[in-house]
Amino acid sequence: MAEALGHLGDTYRTPLLNTGRLLIALPVLIGVFIGAPLFARELETGTHQMVWTQSVGRTRWLIAKLALPLVAVTAGTAVLAALYTWWWRVARVPFQDIAWGTAVPFDATGPAAVALAPLSFLLGAAAGLLLRRTLPAMMVALGATAGVQYGLGALRPHLMTPRTILAEADASGEYTTTPLQVIFNSWRGMGDGYLTRSGEKIPLERCSSAVSSDAWDRCFARLGATDRWYEELHPASHYWPMQWMQAGICLAAAVALAALCVWWIGRRRA
């Protein structure tokens, strides 16, 4: 069984990860090549003026131009995210070393991946509407979408409070380990260290300057550390709540951008 899983991992690991990276890049492409030129091209060439002199009002023109591509990019991303989510769940067993909270797979699966599509599209559309130049709007959309993805990655560990796992040294000095099921299914690396007698946490970083094991032990002894070890992690049960939280943030920002576009088009001069 182990040999079969190893072969499966060697065969599908690279395609799975590369596909995830492509899905992460998809919102950037949507913002740059679909959202940014949507209004910028017409405003730059002046073709919008002919439309505005007809019976079609500015707000109606804006909503009509937004609606179809917005639905298309959201629906298309939803299909791709659903397929990739299924693929990841099927192939998850050989890839226990890949934490579910990292960019791949988190930003390429579930509602979090879907919600990034309308947000990136509206980032590009708003940039084109405000700048009225296609190339600058595309550059702004590129930077803004990449910045949003980076910010979401930095925010993600703090969407929910990590769970603290405790362990104590046994008679031989070895630490009781966290159950393998927890290790395999958790997003680890939120923090670890020792506890004091009062239960205060002492992160390992507090003694990161120690250059030897003796210096390490003396440093923690000065801080009052005991043999009790703690680790902070996000269990598998946090995956879907965090997916919906990130999706909610993206959709709220997308609604705000759509409102900005409607407000702006009503105020600007022809």
SULNOR-V481584 format. One record per run of one state. SS is the DSSP state (@ for helix, = for strand, . for the rest). FROM is the first residue (numbers start at 1). TO is the last residue. Records with the same first field share a line. If there is no record, write none. Layout:
BEGIN
SS = FROM-TO / FROM-TO
END
This chain:
BEGIN
. = 1-1 / 46-47 / 53-57 / 92-92 / 96-102 / 107-109 / 132-133 / 157-162 / 170-174 / 176-179 / 186-186 / 197-200 / 208-212 / 223-224 / 235-237 / 268-270
@ = 2-45 / 48-52 / 58-91 / 93-95 / 103-106 / 110-131 / 134-156 / 180-185 / 204-207 / 213-222 / 238-267
= = 163-169 / 175-175 / 187-196 / 201-203 / 225-234
END
